[in-house]
Amino acid sequence: MGEKIYKVMKGAGATSITMGVVVLVVGIVSGVLLIVSGAKLIAGKSKIIF
């Protein structure tokens, strides 16, 4: 009985760590893309005519 609990806890822990890493990477990539697109908008600000 005890071994089954530890196996389930091990699987849940591994899944949590994996999901945490994936969410962290997606967040960093999204942030970098937003900064790059914002920099492009600022750089082309003089070309925009309203």
Secondary structure, DSSP 8 states (H G I E B T S, - for coil): -HHHHHHHHHHHHHHHHHHHHHHHHHHHHHHHHHHHHHHHHHHTGGG---
